[in-house]
Amino acid sequence: MKVVRVTEGLLEGEEIQNEYGGTYFSFKGIPYAQPPVGDLRFKAPQSVRTLDWLDQESESFQLISTVTKLWTNFAKYGNPTPDKSLGVEWKPYTLQNQEYLDLGNKLVMDTIPEKEELEFWDSIFKEYLPKYLV
């Protein structure tokens, strides 16, 4: 294995032997140019596209970042909210308290609506939604 430093960080390559017995280093996926596919097939190499156009202040981007952090924390610590960095503690769901985490613009612990409210919406769905054969 060969590791080199490029502007974007460390890049890992491998030593490969060619059919004539010589060796060379192969660094796949080097981000120097966009792949020459589609409209780029017969054009000169185009610069790598960056994510500068992405609005990192948008609600969508913030939600993506939050959910990514929840999953990362869960994989790393077995707990999606091991500290106060997300501003909420995601408590385990139990039949007794029936709390869940509402994933929206803000993370909020909430409880399942009352039985009567659920039955109301269930009756609306049954009356107005199409009947599907299963």
VENVENUR-V229530 format. One record per residue. N is the residue number from 0. RES is the residue in three letters. SS is DSSP state (H for helix, E for strand, - for the rest). Layout:
N_RES_SS, N_RES_SS
This chain:
0_MET_-, 1_LYS_E, 2_VAL_E, 3_VAL_E, 4_ARG_E, 5_VAL_E, 6_THR_-, 7_GLU_-, 8_GLY_E, 9_LEU_E, 10_LEU_E, 11_GLU_E, 12_GLY_E, 13_GLU_E, 14_GLU_E, 15_ILE_E, 16_GLN_E, 17_ASN_-, 18_GLU_-, 19_TYR_-, 20_GLY_-, 21_GLY_-, 22_THR_E, 23_TYR_E, 24_PHE_E, 25_SER_E, 26_PHE_-, 27_LYS_-, 28_GLY_-, 29_ILE_-, 30_PRO_-, 31_TYR_-, 32_ALA_-, 33_GLN_-, 34_PRO_-, 35_PRO_-, 36_VAL_-, 37_GLY_H, 38_ASP_H, 39_LEU_H, 40_ARG_-, 41_PHE_-, 42_LYS_-, 43_ALA_-, 44_PRO_-, 45_GLN_-, 46_SER_-, 47_VAL_-, 48_ARG_-, 49_THR_-, 50_LEU_-, 51_ASP_-, 52_TRP_-, 53_LEU_-, 54_ASP_-, 55_GLN_-, 56_GLU_-, 57_SER_-, 58_GLU_H, 59_SER_H, 60_PHE_H, 61_GLN_H, 62_LEU_H, 63_ILE_H, 64_SER_H, 65_THR_H, 66_VAL_H, 67_THR_H, 68_LYS_H, 69_LEU_H, 70_TRP_H, 71_THR_H, 72_ASN_H, 73_PHE_H, 74_ALA_H, 75_LYS_H, 76_TYR_H, 77_GLY_-, 78_ASN_-, 79_PRO_-, 80_THR_-, 81_PRO_-, 82_ASP_-, 83_LYS_-, 84_SER_-, 85_LEU_-, 86_GLY_-, 87_VAL_-, 88_GLU_-, 89_TRP_-, 90_LYS_-, 91_PRO_-, 92_TYR_-, 93_THR_-, 94_LEU_-, 95_GLN_-, 96_ASN_-, 97_GLN_-, 98_GLU_E, 99_TYR_E, 100_LEU_E, 101_ASP_E, 102_LEU_E, 103_GLY_-, 104_ASN_-, 105_LYS_-, 106_LEU_E, 107_VAL_E, 108_MET_E, 109_ASP_E, 110_THR_E, 111_ILE_-, 112_PRO_-, 113_GLU_-, 114_LYS_H, 115_GLU_H, 116_GLU_H, 117_LEU_H, 118_GLU_H, 119_PHE_H, 120_TRP_H, 121_ASP_H, 122_SER_H, 123_ILE_H, 124_PHE_H, 125_LYS_H, 126_GLU_H, 127_TYR_H, 128_LEU_-, 129_PRO_-, 130_LYS_-, 131_TYR_-, 132_LEU_-, 133_VAL_-
